[in-house]
Amino acid sequence: MNNFESVKGKVAIVTGASRGIGEAIAKCYAANGMKVVCAARSQEAGEAVVKAIREKGGEAIFVQTDCSSKEQIKKLVETAVAHYGRLDGVVSNAGIGKGGTPIHEYEENEYEEIFDLNSKGVFAGMKYGAEAILKSKSKGGFLINVASIAGLLPQRGQALYTATKFGAVGMTRAAALDYAEHGITVNAICPGYTQTSMFDGIPKQAMQFFLKDCPAGRLGKPEECADLALFLASDMARYITGAAIPVDGAVSAGHMNVISWKHPEILQ
């Protein structure tokens, strides 16, 4: 089936759904007939996303959730199952980015904050999500973790963030082995420089660095990650599991170098 008919009716949780990549995934899922449980800390922003989905004919509910709390994620999963009667997938997208400093300048509370959300939150989403998907006897179950290219390629000044994203990729790959025989796919999406609120108001010099560092010469769009999340939720991706897929304009492909074309006239 080379289309997205297979996702229709699937019930999926998307964390961090109030903005950025999470919002784009939630809207993409709903637009393709999925029933979406949007989770985020901000009730106002989360309910606005649900309202936008419903106005376009989609089906969604909002559950206010602090995804650094495994108890709240457990309740989130229980609420999703109670409302829709089943669960087919979880997209663990909620995360926080702290960095730009050498590791000795981090404080212990910063370590706890970033690991609670980026690591423990992902673990809880997979744990309680997998349990509910198995109990639902889903025929197309999936777990998707939104990691980062920092989970593939360490970045200067991002020691803690990098550690959590490497951990997310590692959990993804191990869990893929756990659930392969049970028909649940487990994959990670690894965004590069993506146009989200994280880039709002950054200095011009910093933006120039990001654009220069990206071989594609631009920031990614949240919708480009959402398109991949939709594919991974569909039957077209049932044999893809344990993958960590960059959406990064070739940032993680390797180092840029100086080249010269023998026949540049092809570009004219």
N, C-alpha and C positions, 0 to 999 in steps of 0.2 A: 504494500500500500504506500505509494509514493506521494502521500499528502498527509495532512495533520488531522484527518478524521479520527484517528485512533486516540487522540487526547480528549475528545469530547466526553463530558461527563466525569472525567477524572477529578478527584478532590485533592487539592494540593495546598500545603502551607507555604507561605513565603514570609520569611522574617526580614526585618528591616525594610518593610514594604512601603514606608511613608515617603520615600524619596529615592532619587538616584537609580541605581541598578535594580534594587528591590522593587521599586515602584514600576519600572519598565517591565520587569518580569511578570509582576502581578497583572498589569494591564494586558500584556501579550497573552498570558494564559487565559484570561477571561474572554478576550476577543476571539479566541479559538475554541470557546465552548467549555472551558474548564471551570470548576467551582473552586474559588480561591478564598483561602483564609489568610487575611492580611494581618501581620503582627508587627508591632512597633511600640516604642515607648510613648511617642507623641500621639495622644488620642485625636487631637484636632487634625493633624496632618494625615493620620491613618484613615480617619473617617472621610476625609476629603478624597482620598484615593478610591475608597469604596464607592462613594457617591458618583465619582467620575465613571467608574466601571458600570454601575447600575444605569446611569443615564444613557450609556451606549448599548444597553440590553444585556450586559454581562451579569454574572451571579457571583457575589462576594460578601463576606462579612469581615468585620474588624474585631480583633481581640487585643486589647492593650497588654503588652508583654515586655518585661525587662529580660532580654535574652541572655543576660549574664547570670540569671537565676535558673538553675535546673528545675526548681520547684515550679516556677512560672512557665517554663517550657513544657513540663509534664502536664500542667493544667491547660496550656494552649492545645496540645495534642488531644487531650480528653474533650475539650470544647469542640474541636473540629469534628471528632467522631460523633459526639452527641448531636451536633447540628446536622451533619450530612450523612451520618450512618456508616461512614467508612473513611479510610484514608489511603490514597494511592502514592503520594509523594511529598517530600519536604525539601524545600530550597533554603538552606541555611546561609543567609546572606548578611545578616546583621553583623557589623564589625566596627572597629575603631582603628584609626591610624594615628599613631604617635611616633614621632621621629625627628630626624634632623640633627641629632646630637650623638656624640660618642657614648658608649655604653656606661662609662663611669659616671655620667651626669644624670642618668635615670634615677628616680627615687623608687623605693620599694612599693609605694602605693600605686605608682604608674605601672609597675610590673603586674600587680594584682588586677588593676583595672583592665589592662589589655588582654591578659590571659583569661580572666573570667569571661569576657565577651567573645574573644576571637578563638579561644581554645575550648574552654569548658562549655560555652554556648553551642559550639559545633558538635561536641561530643553528645550533649543532651539532646540536640535535635536529631542526631542519628540514632541514639539509643531508644528514645521514646517513639520516634518516627518509625523505625524499623519494626518495633514491637507491634504498633498499630497497623502497619502495612501487612505484616504477616497475619495478624488476626483478621484483617479484612479480606484475606485470600485474593489480594489484588493480582490481576493478570498482567499488569504492566507497571509494577511498582518501581519507584526510583527515589534515590537520594542524590541531591546535588549540593555541593559545598562551593560557595563563591570564595575562592582563595585569592590569589594575586600572583603576578609574575614574581613577586618577592618570595613566593613559595617555590620558585624554580631557580631564581637567580638572586642571591643575597645583595642587598643594597646598602650602601654606605649610610651610616647614621640611623639605620632602621633595625637594630639588632633584635629588639623585642618583637616588633611587628613581623620581621622575617621569621623569627622562631615560631610564632603562632601560625604563620602561613605555611611553613614547611611542615608543621604538625598537622595542619588541615589536609595537606596533600597526602601525608603519610597515613592518616586515619582513613582517608578516601580509598587509598589503594588496598590497605589491609581489609577494610570492610567489604570491598568489592569481592575479595576472595571468600569472605564469610558468607555472602548472600548470593553468589553467582548461581549455585545449584537450586536456589529458591526463587529465581526469576526476578530478583531486585537488582537493578543496575545502580552503581555508585560511581559518580564522577565529580571532578572538580573543574570549575571554570576559573581561569586565571587572568583577570583583566589587567591591562597595562594602564597607561595614562588615559583616564576616562573623564569626560566632561560631566562632573557631578559637583555638588555643593562644596566638595573638598577643595576645588580649584577656584572658588569664588573669592575675589579680592586678593589673590596672590600677587606678589610683586612681578612687574613686567620682566625683570631679569630672570626670575624663576621660571616663568612661562616660556621664555625663549630657550631656556635650558631643556625643558621637557620636549618642546617641539624639535629641537636640534637632536636630542637623544633618540627620538623615535624615527626609524627609517621611513615610515609612512609620512612623516612631516606634519602630523595632526593629532589631536586628541580623539580617542574613540567616543562613540555615542553609547549611552546606556542600552539603547535598543539593540545594538549589535551583540551585547551579552544576552539580552532577552531572547533573541532569535536562536542562539545556541541552546539556551535553557529549554526552549520549546522543542527543538529537535531532540534533545536528550530525554525529554518526557514522552516522546512519541515512539511508536512501534518501529520506526525506521532506525532507531538507535538501540534496539534490544541486544545487539551483540557488542555494543560499546560499553565497557565497564572497567573501572580502575584507571581511567584516563585523567590526566591533568592537562586541560586544553587552553593554551594561551589565546587571548583576544587582545592583541597588543601591538599591531602594526609592525611586527618583527623585532620588537625590542629584545625579547629573550632568545632570538635565533642566533645571535652572535655579535661580535664587535664590528662596527663600521670601519671601513678602510678607504684609502684613496684609490679610485679606479679611473681608467680612461676608456671610452668606447672607441672601437675601431671604425664604427660606422654610425656616428651620431645623427646622420641625416635621416635615419629612420623615424626620428622624433619630429621631424619637420612636417 
